[in-house]
Amino acid sequence: MDTKDLLDFSPPIPSILFPTLAFLFFLAGFVLTSAFSFIPAKVSMIKELLFAIPASILLGFGSVFLSLSVGIYV
């Protein structure tokens, strides 16, 4: 097999959308993080995790898309 027979890689999401996706993921993550900080201290752990887990996932995806948008391909 020759290398010229291979297809070029094309990402499933167009690279022009990376900055927009980074902004939206960070925005949603920060909203959930701020909502998490307003939960009273004597609420169940389940309710805290319902805010904390999605917030951390959204902030993680936001940092990945921010890295991709500035040219750091992870």
All heavy atoms as a GROMACS GRO file, in nm:
protein
  567
    1MET      N    1   0.085  -0.117   0.000
    1MET     CA    2   0.000   0.000   0.000
    1MET      C    3   0.091   0.125   0.000
    1MET      O    4   0.180   0.137   0.081
    1MET     CB    5  -0.089   0.001   0.123
    1MET     CG    6  -0.178   0.122   0.128
    1MET     SD    7  -0.278   0.135   0.277
    1MET     CE    8  -0.402   0.014   0.244
    2ASP      N    9   0.060   0.215  -0.088
    2ASP     CA   10   0.138   0.339  -0.100
    2ASP      C   11   0.070   0.451  -0.022
    2ASP      O   12  -0.053   0.454  -0.008
    2ASP     CB   13   0.150   0.376  -0.248
    2ASP     CG   14   0.260   0.476  -0.274
    2ASP    OD1   15   0.342   0.499  -0.183
    2ASP    OD2   16   0.262   0.532  -0.385
    3THR      N   17   0.149   0.544   0.030
    3THR     CA   18   0.092   0.653   0.110
    3THR      C   19   0.006   0.747   0.028
    3THR      O   20  -0.082   0.813   0.083
    3THR     CB   21   0.202   0.733   0.179
    3THR    OG1   22   0.293   0.782   0.082
    3THR    CG2   23   0.275   0.646   0.280
    4LYS      N   24   0.028   0.756  -0.100
    4LYS     CA   25  -0.056   0.845  -0.181
    4LYS      C   26  -0.194   0.787  -0.206
    4LYS      O   27  -0.284   0.858  -0.248
    4LYS     CB   28   0.013   0.880  -0.313
    4LYS     CG   29   0.039   0.760  -0.402
    4LYS     CD   30   0.113   0.802  -0.526
    4LYS     CE   31   0.153   0.678  -0.605
    4LYS     NZ   32   0.235   0.710  -0.717
    5ASP      N   33  -0.212   0.658  -0.176
    5ASP     CA   34  -0.344   0.596  -0.189
    5ASP      C   35  -0.433   0.620  -0.068
    5ASP      O   36  -0.552   0.596  -0.072
    5ASP     CB   37  -0.330   0.445  -0.211
    5ASP     CG   38  -0.260   0.412  -0.342
    5ASP    OD1   39  -0.267   0.496  -0.434
    5ASP    OD2   40  -0.199   0.304  -0.349
    6LEU      N   41  -0.372   0.668   0.042
    6LEU     CA   42  -0.449   0.691   0.164
    6LEU      C   43  -0.525   0.823   0.156
    6LEU      O   44  -0.482   0.917   0.092
    6LEU     CB   45  -0.355   0.694   0.284
    6LEU     CG   46  -0.277   0.565   0.313
    6LEU    CD1   47  -0.179   0.587   0.426
    6LEU    CD2   48  -0.372   0.453   0.347
    7LEU      N   49  -0.638   0.827   0.223
    7LEU     CA   50  -0.719   0.948   0.227
    7LEU      C   51  -0.670   1.042   0.336
    7LEU      O   52  -0.622   0.999   0.440
    7LEU     CB   53  -0.866   0.914   0.252
    7LEU     CG   54  -0.936   0.829   0.145
    7LEU    CD1   55  -1.076   0.792   0.192
    7LEU    CD2   56  -0.943   0.906   0.014
    8ASP      N   57  -0.683   1.172   0.313
    8ASP     CA   58  -0.649   1.270   0.415
    8ASP      C   59  -0.751   1.265   0.527
    8ASP      O   60  -0.869   1.234   0.506
    8ASP     CB   61  -0.646   1.411   0.357
    8ASP     CG   62  -0.530   1.433   0.263
    8ASP    OD1   63  -0.430   1.361   0.278
    8ASP    OD2   64  -0.540   1.522   0.177
    9PHE      N   65  -0.705   1.299   0.647
    9PHE     CA   66  -0.795   1.303   0.762
    9PHE      C   67  -0.880   1.429   0.755
    9PHE      O   68  -0.831   1.539   0.731
    9PHE     CB   69  -0.716   1.302   0.893
    9PHE     CG   70  -0.802   1.321   1.013
    9PHE    CD1   71  -0.880   1.216   1.060
    9PHE    CD2   72  -0.807   1.442   1.079
    9PHE    CE1   73  -0.960   1.233   1.171
    9PHE    CE2   74  -0.886   1.460   1.190
    9PHE     CZ   75  -0.964   1.355   1.236
   10SER      N   76  -1.009   1.412   0.776
   10SER     CA   77  -1.097   1.528   0.788
   10SER      C   78  -1.178   1.510   0.916
   10SER      O   79  -1.241   1.407   0.937
   10SER     CB   80  -1.190   1.540   0.667
   10SER     OG   81  -1.272   1.428   0.656
   11PRO      N   82  -1.175   1.609   1.005
   11PRO     CA   83  -1.246   1.596   1.133
   11PRO      C   84  -1.397   1.594   1.111
   11PRO      O   85  -1.449   1.652   1.015
   11PRO     CB   86  -1.203   1.719   1.212
   11PRO     CG   87  -1.158   1.816   1.110
   11PRO     CD   88  -1.106   1.737   0.995
   12PRO      N   89  -1.470   1.524   1.200
   12PRO     CA   90  -1.616   1.518   1.185
   12PRO      C   91  -1.683   1.653   1.209
   12PRO      O   92  -1.794   1.676   1.163
   12PRO     CB   93  -1.660   1.416   1.289
   12PRO     CG   94  -1.547   1.405   1.384
   12PRO     CD   95  -1.422   1.442   1.310
   13ILE      N   96  -1.616   1.743   1.281
   13ILE     CA   97  -1.668   1.878   1.305
   13ILE      C   98  -1.577   1.975   1.231
   13ILE      O   99  -1.455   1.969   1.245
   13ILE     CB  100  -1.666   1.910   1.456
   13ILE    CG1  101  -1.756   1.811   1.530
   13ILE    CG2  102  -1.714   2.052   1.481
   13ILE    CD1  103  -1.746   1.820   1.680
   14PRO      N  104  -1.632   2.064   1.150
   14PRO     CA  105  -1.547   2.159   1.077
   14PRO      C  106  -1.465   2.246   1.174
   14PRO      O  107  -1.514   2.289   1.278
   14PRO     CB  108  -1.646   2.245   0.998
   14PRO     CG  109  -1.773   2.168   0.996
   14PRO     CD  110  -1.773   2.079   1.116
   15SER      N  111  -1.341   2.270   1.138
   15SER     CA  112  -1.252   2.344   1.228
   15SER      C  113  -1.294   2.489   1.248
   15SER      O  114  -1.252   2.552   1.345
   15SER     CB  115  -1.108   2.337   1.176
   15SER     OG  116  -1.100   2.394   1.048
   16ILE      N  117  -1.377   2.542   1.162
   16ILE     CA  118  -1.424   2.680   1.178
   16ILE      C  119  -1.519   2.691   1.298
   16ILE      O  120  -1.537   2.799   1.354
   16ILE     CB  121  -1.493   2.729   1.047
   16ILE    CG1  122  -1.512   2.879   1.050
   16ILE    CG2  123  -1.624   2.659   1.025
   16ILE    CD1  124  -1.386   2.956   1.033
   17LEU      N  125  -1.576   2.578   1.342
   17LEU     CA  126  -1.668   2.579   1.456
   17LEU      C  127  -1.598   2.561   1.590
   17LEU      O  128  -1.662   2.572   1.695
   17LEU     CB  129  -1.773   2.469   1.439
   17LEU     CG  130  -1.872   2.486   1.326
   17LEU    CD1  131  -1.965   2.366   1.319
   17LEU    CD2  132  -1.951   2.613   1.345
   18PHE      N  133  -1.468   2.533   1.593
   18PHE     CA  134  -1.398   2.507   1.718
   18PHE      C  135  -1.406   2.624   1.816
   18PHE      O  136  -1.436   2.602   1.935
   18PHE     CB  137  -1.253   2.469   1.692
   18PHE     CG  138  -1.234   2.333   1.630
   18PHE    CD1  139  -1.114   2.298   1.572
   18PHE    CD2  140  -1.336   2.238   1.629
   18PHE    CE1  141  -1.095   2.174   1.515
   18PHE    CE2  142  -1.319   2.114   1.571
   18PHE     CZ  143  -1.198   2.081   1.515
   19PRO      N  144  -1.382   2.749   1.775
   19PRO     CA  145  -1.393   2.859   1.874
   19PRO      C  146  -1.534   2.877   1.929
   19PRO      O  147  -1.552   2.903   2.048
   19PRO     CB  148  -1.349   2.983   1.795
   19PRO     CG  149  -1.274   2.932   1.680
   19PRO     CD  150  -1.330   2.798   1.648
   20THR      N  151  -1.633   2.860   1.844
   20THR     CA  152  -1.772   2.874   1.889
   20THR      C  153  -1.808   2.764   1.987
   20THR      O  154  -1.872   2.790   2.090
   20THR     CB  155  -1.868   2.870   1.768
   20THR    OG1  156  -1.828   2.970   1.675
   20THR    CG2  157  -2.011   2.891   1.811
   21LEU      N  158  -1.768   2.641   1.956
   21LEU     CA  159  -1.796   2.530   2.046
   21LEU      C  160  -1.722   2.547   2.179
   21LEU      O  161  -1.777   2.516   2.285
   21LEU     CB  162  -1.758   2.398   1.980
   21LEU     CG  163  -1.851   2.351   1.868
   21LEU    CD1  164  -1.793   2.230   1.799
   21LEU    CD2  165  -1.988   2.321   1.923
   22ALA      N  166  -1.599   2.597   2.174
   22ALA     CA  167  -1.525   2.621   2.297
   22ALA      C  168  -1.598   2.723   2.384
   22ALA      O  169  -1.614   2.704   2.504
   22ALA     CB  170  -1.383   2.670   2.265
   23PHE      N  171  -1.644   2.831   2.323
   23PHE     CA  172  -1.717   2.934   2.398
   23PHE      C  173  -1.844   2.878   2.458
   23PHE      O  174  -1.875   2.902   2.576
   23PHE     CB  175  -1.749   3.052   2.306
   23PHE     CG  176  -1.834   3.156   2.372
   23PHE    CD1  177  -1.780   3.242   2.466
   23PHE    CD2  178  -1.969   3.166   2.341
   23PHE    CE1  179  -1.859   3.337   2.528
   23PHE    CE2  180  -2.048   3.260   2.402
   23PHE     CZ  181  -1.994   3.347   2.496
   24LEU      N  182  -1.921   2.800   2.381
   24LEU     CA  183  -2.048   2.748   2.431
   24LEU      C  184  -2.027   2.646   2.542
   24LEU      O  185  -2.102   2.646   2.642
   24LEU     CB  186  -2.128   2.686   2.315
   24LEU     CG  187  -2.180   2.786   2.212
   24LEU    CD1  188  -2.248   2.712   2.098
   24LEU    CD2  189  -2.275   2.884   2.276
   25PHE      N  190  -1.928   2.559   2.527
   25PHE     CA  191  -1.901   2.462   2.632
   25PHE      C  192  -1.852   2.530   2.760
   25PHE      O  193  -1.894   2.493   2.870
   25PHE     CB  194  -1.798   2.358   2.587
   25PHE     CG  195  -1.856   2.247   2.503
   25PHE    CD1  196  -1.801   2.214   2.381
   25PHE    CD2  197  -1.966   2.175   2.546
   25PHE    CE1  198  -1.852   2.112   2.303
   25PHE    CE2  199  -2.020   2.073   2.470
   25PHE     CZ  200  -1.963   2.041   2.348
   26PHE      N  201  -1.764   2.630   2.746
   26PHE     CA  202  -1.718   2.704   2.863
   26PHE      C  203  -1.833   2.780   2.929
   26PHE      O  204  -1.845   2.783   3.052
   26PHE     CB  205  -1.606   2.802   2.828
   26PHE     CG  206  -1.470   2.740   2.830
   26PHE    CD1  207  -1.384   2.760   2.724
   26PHE    CD2  208  -1.427   2.664   2.936
   26PHE    CE1  209  -1.258   2.704   2.725
   26PHE    CE2  210  -1.302   2.607   2.938
   26PHE     CZ  211  -1.217   2.628   2.832
   27LEU      N  212  -1.918   2.841   2.849
   27LEU     CA  213  -2.032   2.915   2.904
   27LEU      C  214  -2.124   2.823   2.983
   27LEU      O  215  -2.161   2.853   3.098
   27LEU     CB  216  -2.108   2.985   2.792
   27LEU     CG  217  -2.229   3.067   2.834
   27LEU    CD1  218  -2.183   3.189   2.914
   27LEU    CD2  219  -2.309   3.109   2.712
   28ALA      N  220  -2.160   2.710   2.925
   28ALA     CA  221  -2.248   2.615   2.994
   28ALA      C  222  -2.180   2.558   3.118
   28ALA      O  223  -2.244   2.540   3.223
   28ALA     CB  224  -2.289   2.503   2.900
   29GLY      N  225  -2.051   2.531   3.110
   29GLY     CA  226  -1.979   2.479   3.225
   29GLY      C  227  -1.971   2.579   3.338
   29GLY      O  228  -1.987   2.543   3.455
   30PHE      N  229  -1.947   2.707   3.305
   30PHE     CA  230  -1.941   2.808   3.409
   30PHE      C  231  -2.078   2.836   3.470
   30PHE      O  232  -2.089   2.867   3.589
   30PHE     CB  233  -1.880   2.938   3.356
   30PHE     CG  234  -1.731   2.928   3.334
   30PHE    CD1  235  -1.674   2.980   3.220
   30PHE    CD2  236  -1.650   2.867   3.427
   30PHE    CE1  237  -1.537   2.971   3.199
   30PHE    CE2  238  -1.514   2.858   3.408
   30PHE     CZ  239  -1.458   2.910   3.293
   31VAL      N  240  -2.183   2.826   3.391
   31VAL     CA  241  -2.318   2.843   3.445
   31VAL      C  242  -2.348   2.732   3.546
   31VAL      O  243  -2.400   2.757   3.655
   31VAL     CB  244  -2.423   2.846   3.332
   31VAL    CG1  245  -2.563   2.829   3.385
   31VAL    CG2  246  -2.411   2.976   3.254
   32LEU      N  247  -2.316   2.607   3.509
   32LEU     CA  248  -2.339   2.497   3.603
   32LEU      C  249  -2.249   2.506   3.726
   32LEU      O  250  -2.290   2.469   3.836
   32LEU     CB  251  -2.319   2.362   3.533
   32LEU     CG  252  -2.434   2.318   3.443
   32LEU    CD1  253  -2.400   2.188   3.373
   32LEU    CD2  254  -2.561   2.302   3.523
   33THR      N  255  -2.128   2.554   3.707
   33THR     CA  256  -2.038   2.572   3.821
   33THR      C  257  -2.091   2.678   3.917
   33THR      O  258  -2.087   2.661   4.039
   33THR     CB  259  -1.897   2.610   3.773
   33THR    OG1  260  -1.849   2.509   3.686
   33THR    CG2  261  -1.802   2.627   3.889
   34SER      N  262  -2.143   2.786   3.863
   34SER     CA  263  -2.200   2.889   3.951
   34SER      C  264  -2.327   2.840   4.018
   34SER      O  265  -2.352   2.872   4.135
   34SER     CB  266  -2.225   3.018   3.873
   34SER     OG  267  -2.326   2.997   3.776
   35ALA      N  268  -2.408   2.760   3.946
   35ALA     CA  269  -2.527   2.703   4.008
   35ALA      C  270  -2.487   2.605   4.119
   35ALA      O  271  -2.554   2.597   4.222
   35ALA     CB  272  -2.612   2.633   3.904
   36PHE      N  273  -2.377   2.534   4.098
   36PHE     CA  274  -2.328   2.442   4.200
   36PHE      C  275  -2.285   2.516   4.326
   36PHE      O  276  -2.303   2.467   4.438
   36PHE     CB  277  -2.211   2.361   4.144
   36PHE     CG  278  -2.139   2.276   4.243
   36PHE    CD1  279  -2.196   2.158   4.289
   36PHE    CD2  280  -2.015   2.312   4.292
   36PHE    CE1  281  -2.130   2.079   4.381
   36PHE    CE2  282  -1.948   2.234   4.384
   36PHE     CZ  283  -2.006   2.117   4.429
   37SER      N  284  -2.230   2.635   4.309
   37SER     CA  285  -2.183   2.709   4.426
   37SER      C  286  -2.298   2.768   4.507
   37SER      O  287  -2.277   2.806   4.623
   37SER     CB  288  -2.087   2.820   4.383
   37SER     OG  289  -2.156   2.917   4.308
   38PHE      N  290  -2.416   2.776   4.452
   38PHE     CA  291  -2.531   2.830   4.526
   38PHE      C  292  -2.613   2.722   4.596
   38PHE      O  293  -2.712   2.754   4.661
   38PHE     CB  294  -2.622   2.910   4.433
   38PHE     CG  295  -2.565   3.042   4.393
   38PHE    CD1  296  -2.536   3.070   4.261
   38PHE    CD2  297  -2.538   3.138   4.489
   38PHE    CE1  298  -2.482   3.191   4.224
   38PHE    CE2  299  -2.485   3.260   4.454
   38PHE     CZ  300  -2.457   3.287   4.320
   39ILE      N  301  -2.573   2.597   4.584
   39ILE     CA  302  -2.644   2.489   4.652
   39ILE      C  303  -2.613   2.497   4.802
   39ILE      O  304  -2.497   2.510   4.840
   39ILE     CB  305  -2.600   2.351   4.596
   39ILE    CG1  306  -2.640   2.337   4.450
   39ILE    CG2  307  -2.664   2.238   4.676
   39ILE    CD1  308  -2.588   2.210   4.386
   40PRO      N  309  -2.714   2.491   4.886
   40PRO     CA  310  -2.687   2.494   5.031
   40PRO      C  311  -2.602   2.375   5.074
   40PRO      O  312  -2.601   2.270   5.010
   40PRO     CB  313  -2.827   2.486   5.094
   40PRO     CG  314  -2.921   2.524   4.986
   40PRO     CD  315  -2.857   2.490   4.856
   41ALA      N  316  -2.532   2.390   5.185
   41ALA     CA  317  -2.436   2.289   5.228
   41ALA      C  318  -2.504   2.160   5.277
   41ALA      O  319  -2.443   2.055   5.273
   41ALA     CB  320  -2.350   2.346   5.340
   42LYS      N  321  -2.628   2.168   5.319
   42LYS     CA  322  -2.693   2.050   5.377
   42LYS      C  323  -2.784   1.979   5.276
   42LYS      O  324  -2.881   1.915   5.315
   42LYS     CB  325  -2.771   2.090   5.500
   42LYS     CG  326  -2.680   2.141   5.609
   42LYS     CD  327  -2.752   2.169   5.736
   42LYS     CE  328  -2.648   2.216   5.837
   42LYS     NZ  329  -2.703   2.245   5.965
   43VAL      N  330  -2.750   1.988   5.149
   43VAL     CA  331  -2.827   1.919   5.046
   43VAL      C  332  -2.758   1.786   5.019
   43VAL      O  333  -2.639   1.769   5.045
   43VAL     CB  334  -2.833   2.006   4.917
   43VAL    CG1  335  -2.905   1.934   4.804
   43VAL    CG2  336  -2.903   2.136   4.948
   44SER      N  337  -2.830   1.692   4.965
   44SER     CA  338  -2.774   1.559   4.943
   44SER      C  339  -2.659   1.561   4.843
   44SER      O  340  -2.648   1.650   4.759
   44SER     CB  341  -2.883   1.463   4.893
   44SER     OG  342  -2.919   1.497   4.762
   45MET      N  343  -2.575   1.461   4.854
   45MET     CA  344  -2.459   1.448   4.766
   45MET      C  345  -2.502   1.426   4.621
   45MET      O  346  -2.436   1.470   4.528
   45MET     CB  347  -2.372   1.332   4.813
   45MET     CG  348  -2.252   1.306   4.728
   45MET     SD  349  -2.126   1.431   4.749
   45MET     CE  350  -2.047   1.371   4.894
   46ILE      N  351  -2.615   1.361   4.601
   46ILE     CA  352  -2.665   1.334   4.466
   46ILE      C  353  -2.695   1.464   4.393
   46ILE      O  354  -2.659   1.480   4.277
   46ILE     CB  355  -2.791   1.244   4.473
   46ILE    CG1  356  -2.761   1.112   4.541
   46ILE    CG2  357  -2.848   1.221   4.334
   46ILE    CD1  358  -2.660   1.025   4.471
   47LYS      N  359  -2.758   1.558   4.462
   47LYS     CA  360  -2.791   1.686   4.399
   47LYS      C  361  -2.664   1.763   4.365
   47LYS      O  362  -2.657   1.828   4.260
   47LYS     CB  363  -2.882   1.769   4.488
   47LYS     CG  364  -2.934   1.892   4.419
   47LYS     CD  365  -3.044   1.958   4.497
   47LYS     CE  366  -3.096   2.076   4.418
   47LYS     NZ  367  -3.204   2.145   4.486
   48GLU      N  368  -2.564   1.755   4.450
   48GLU     CA  369  -2.437   1.821   4.421
   48GLU      C  370  -2.370   1.759   4.300
   48GLU      O  371  -2.315   1.828   4.214
   48GLU     CB  372  -2.345   1.814   4.542
   48GLU     CG  373  -2.390   1.899   4.657
   48GLU     CD  374  -2.296   1.890   4.776
   48GLU    OE1  375  -2.197   1.815   4.769
   48GLU    OE2  376  -2.322   1.960   4.875
   49LEU      N  377  -2.373   1.626   4.292
   49LEU     CA  378  -2.311   1.558   4.178
   49LEU      C  379  -2.385   1.584   4.048
   49LEU      O  380  -2.324   1.582   3.940
   49LEU     CB  381  -2.304   1.407   4.205
   49LEU     CG  382  -2.203   1.364   4.310
   49LEU    CD1  383  -2.214   1.214   4.336
   49LEU    CD2  384  -2.063   1.402   4.269
   50LEU      N  385  -2.516   1.609   4.056
   50LEU     CA  386  -2.593   1.640   3.935
   50LEU      C  387  -2.550   1.773   3.872
   50LEU      O  388  -2.574   1.797   3.755
   50LEU     CB  389  -2.743   1.643   3.965
   50LEU     CG  390  -2.807   1.506   3.988
   50LEU    CD1  391  -2.953   1.523   4.027
   50LEU    CD2  392  -2.795   1.420   3.864
   51PHE      N  393  -2.490   1.860   3.951
   51PHE     CA  394  -2.435   1.984   3.897
   51PHE      C  395  -2.286   1.971   3.867
   51PHE      O  396  -2.238   2.025   3.767
   51PHE     CB  397  -2.456   2.100   3.996
   51PHE     CG  398  -2.596   2.153   3.997
   51PHE    CD1  399  -2.686   2.113   4.093
   51PHE    CD2  400  -2.637   2.244   3.902
   51PHE    CE1  401  -2.814   2.162   4.095
   51PHE    CE2  402  -2.765   2.294   3.902
   51PHE     CZ  403  -2.854   2.253   3.999
   52ALA      N  404  -2.213   1.902   3.953
   52ALA     CA  405  -2.067   1.899   3.942
   52ALA      C  406  -2.018   1.816   3.823
   52ALA      O  407  -1.926   1.857   3.752
   52ALA     CB  408  -2.007   1.846   4.071
   53ILE      N  409  -2.078   1.700   3.801
   53ILE     CA  410  -2.030   1.613   3.693
   53ILE      C  411  -2.052   1.675   3.555
   53ILE      O  412  -1.959   1.680   3.474
   53ILE     CB  413  -2.093   1.473   3.706
   53ILE    CG1  414  -2.036   1.404   3.830
   53ILE    CG2  415  -2.067   1.389   3.581
   53ILE    CD1  416  -2.100   1.273   3.863
   54PRO      N  417  -2.174   1.723   3.522
   54PRO     CA  418  -2.189   1.786   3.390
   54PRO      C  419  -2.103   1.912   3.374
   54PRO      O  420  -2.052   1.938   3.265
   54PRO     CB  421  -2.337   1.822   3.382
   54PRO     CG  422  -2.403   1.736   3.481
   54PRO     CD  423  -2.303   1.709   3.589
   55ALA      N  424  -2.084   1.987   3.482
   55ALA     CA  425  -2.001   2.107   3.474
   55ALA      C  426  -1.857   2.070   3.440
   55ALA      O  427  -1.795   2.134   3.355
   55ALA     CB  428  -2.006   2.184   3.605
   56SER      N  429  -1.804   1.967   3.504
   56SER     CA  430  -1.666   1.928   3.475
   56SER      C  431  -1.652   1.871   3.336
   56SER      O  432  -1.550   1.894   3.269
   56SER     CB  433  -1.617   1.829   3.580
   56SER     OG  434  -1.689   1.708   3.572
   57ILE      N  435  -1.752   1.798   3.288
   57ILE     CA  436  -1.747   1.744   3.152
   57ILE      C  437  -1.751   1.858   3.050
   57ILE      O  438  -1.674   1.859   2.953
   57ILE     CB  439  -1.862   1.644   3.130
   57ILE    CG1  440  -1.836   1.517   3.212
   57ILE    CG2  441  -1.878   1.609   2.982
   57ILE    CD1  442  -1.952   1.420   3.214
   58LEU      N  443  -1.840   1.954   3.071
   58LEU     CA  444  -1.850   2.067   2.978
   58LEU      C  445  -1.723   2.151   2.977
   58LEU      O  446  -1.676   2.194   2.871
   58LEU     CB  447  -1.971   2.153   3.013
   58LEU     CG  448  -2.107   2.092   2.980
   58LEU    CD1  449  -2.218   2.175   3.043
   58LEU    CD2  450  -2.126   2.080   2.831
   59LEU      N  451  -1.665   2.175   3.094
   59LEU     CA  452  -1.539   2.250   3.100
   59LEU      C  453  -1.425   2.173   3.036
   59LEU      O  454  -1.336   2.233   2.974
   59LEU     CB  455  -1.506   2.288   3.244
   59LEU     CG  456  -1.598   2.392   3.308
   59LEU    CD1  457  -1.567   2.406   3.456
   59LEU    CD2  458  -1.585   2.525   3.237
   60GLY      N  459  -1.426   2.042   3.047
   60GLY     CA  460  -1.326   1.960   2.981
   60GLY      C  461  -1.336   1.967   2.830
   60GLY      O  462  -1.235   1.984   2.760
   61PHE      N  463  -1.457   1.955   2.777
   61PHE     CA  464  -1.476   1.968   2.632
   61PHE      C  465  -1.443   2.109   2.584
   61PHE      O  466  -1.391   2.128   2.475
   61PHE     CB  467  -1.618   1.929   2.591
   61PHE     CG  468  -1.637   1.782   2.572
   61PHE    CD1  469  -1.720   1.711   2.656
   61PHE    CD2  470  -1.573   1.714   2.471
   61PHE    CE1  471  -1.738   1.575   2.641
   61PHE    CE2  472  -1.590   1.578   2.453
   61PHE     CZ  473  -1.674   1.509   2.538
   62GLY      N  474  -1.476   2.208   2.667
   62GLY     CA  475  -1.442   2.346   2.631
   62GLY      C  476  -1.292   2.365   2.618
   62GLY      O  477  -1.244   2.432   2.526
   63SER      N  478  -1.216   2.306   2.710
   63SER     CA  479  -1.070   2.321   2.702
   63SER      C  480  -1.013   2.244   2.582
   63SER      O  481  -0.916   2.289   2.521
   63SER     CB  482  -1.005   2.274   2.832
   63SER     OG  483  -1.031   2.138   2.854
   64VAL      N  484  -1.072   2.132   2.546
   64VAL     CA  485  -1.026   2.059   2.427
   64VAL      C  486  -1.052   2.141   2.302
   64VAL      O  487  -0.964   2.156   2.216
   64VAL     CB  488  -1.096   1.921   2.418
   64VAL    CG1  489  -1.075   1.858   2.281
   64VAL    CG2  490  -1.044   1.829   2.526
   65PHE      N  491  -1.171   2.197   2.288
   65PHE     CA  492  -1.202   2.276   2.170
   65PHE      C  493  -1.124   2.407   2.166
   65PHE      O  494  -1.091   2.456   2.058
   65PHE     CB  495  -1.352   2.302   2.158
   65PHE     CG  496  -1.425   2.185   2.098
   65PHE    CD1  497  -1.510   2.108   2.176
   65PHE    CD2  498  -1.408   2.151   1.966
   65PHE    CE1  499  -1.577   2.001   2.122
   65PHE    CE2  500  -1.475   2.044   1.910
   65PHE     CZ  501  -1.560   1.968   1.989
   66LEU      N  502  -1.093   2.464   2.282
   66LEU     CA  503  -1.008   2.583   2.285
   66LEU      C  504  -0.868   2.548   2.236
   66LEU      O  505  -0.808   2.623   2.158
   66LEU     CB  506  -1.003   2.643   2.424
   66LEU     CG  507  -0.920   2.770   2.438
   66LEU    CD1  508  -0.985   2.884   2.359
   66LEU    CD2  509  -0.904   2.808   2.583
   67SER      N  510  -0.816   2.435   2.279
   67SER     CA  511  -0.684   2.390   2.232
   67SER      C  512  -0.686   2.367   2.082
   67SER      O  513  -0.592   2.404   2.011
   67SER     CB  514  -0.642   2.262   2.304
   67SER     OG  515  -0.630   2.282   2.440
   68LEU      N  516  -0.790   2.305   2.033
   68LEU     CA  517  -0.801   2.280   1.888
   68LEU      C  518  -0.813   2.409   1.810
   68LEU      O  519  -0.759   2.420   1.700
   68LEU     CB  520  -0.921   2.190   1.859
   68LEU     CG  521  -0.912   2.045   1.908
   68LEU    CD1  522  -1.046   1.974   1.884
   68LEU    CD2  523  -0.801   1.972   1.839
   69SER      N  524  -0.882   2.507   1.865
   69SER     CA  525  -0.903   2.630   1.790
   69SER      C  526  -0.777   2.714   1.778
   69SER      O  527  -0.764   2.793   1.684
   69SER     CB  528  -1.016   2.713   1.852
   69SER     OG  529  -0.978   2.760   1.978
   70VAL      N  530  -0.682   2.699   1.872
   70VAL     CA  531  -0.558   2.775   1.862
   70VAL      C  532  -0.445   2.695   1.796
   70VAL      O  533  -0.333   2.742   1.788
   70VAL     CB  534  -0.512   2.828   2.000
   70VAL    CG1  535  -0.613   2.925   2.056
   70VAL    CG2  536  -0.484   2.715   2.096
   71GLY      N  537  -0.476   2.575   1.753
   71GLY     CA  538  -0.378   2.497   1.678
   71GLY      C  539  -0.304   2.392   1.756
   71GLY      O  540  -0.209   2.333   1.706
   72ILE      N  541  -0.344   2.366   1.880
   72ILE     CA  542  -0.283   2.259   1.958
   72ILE      C  543  -0.372   2.137   1.941
   72ILE      O  544  -0.479   2.126   2.002
   72ILE     CB  545  -0.273   2.296   2.107
   72ILE    CG1  546  -0.192   2.424   2.122
   72ILE    CG2  547  -0.209   2.182   2.187
   72ILE    CD1  548  -0.194   2.480   2.263
   73TYR      N  549  -0.331   2.046   1.855
   73TYR     CA  550  -0.415   1.930   1.823
   73TYR      C  551  -0.387   1.818   1.920
   73TYR      O  552  -0.280   1.762   1.924
   73TYR     CB  553  -0.391   1.888   1.679
   73TYR     CG  554  -0.432   1.997   1.583
   73TYR    CD1  555  -0.337   2.072   1.515
   73TYR    CD2  556  -0.565   2.027   1.565
   73TYR    CE1  557  -0.375   2.174   1.431
   73TYR    CE2  558  -0.604   2.128   1.480
   73TYR     CZ  559  -0.508   2.202   1.414
   73TYR     OH  560  -0.546   2.303   1.330
   74VAL      N  561  -0.487   1.787   2.003
   74VAL     CA  562  -0.474   1.686   2.106
   74VAL      C  563  -0.544   1.558   2.065
   74VAL      O  564  -0.629   1.555   1.984
   74VAL     CB  565  -0.530   1.734   2.241
   74VAL    CG1  566  -0.445   1.844   2.296
   74VAL    CG2  567  -0.675   1.782   2.228
   0.00000   0.00000   0.00000
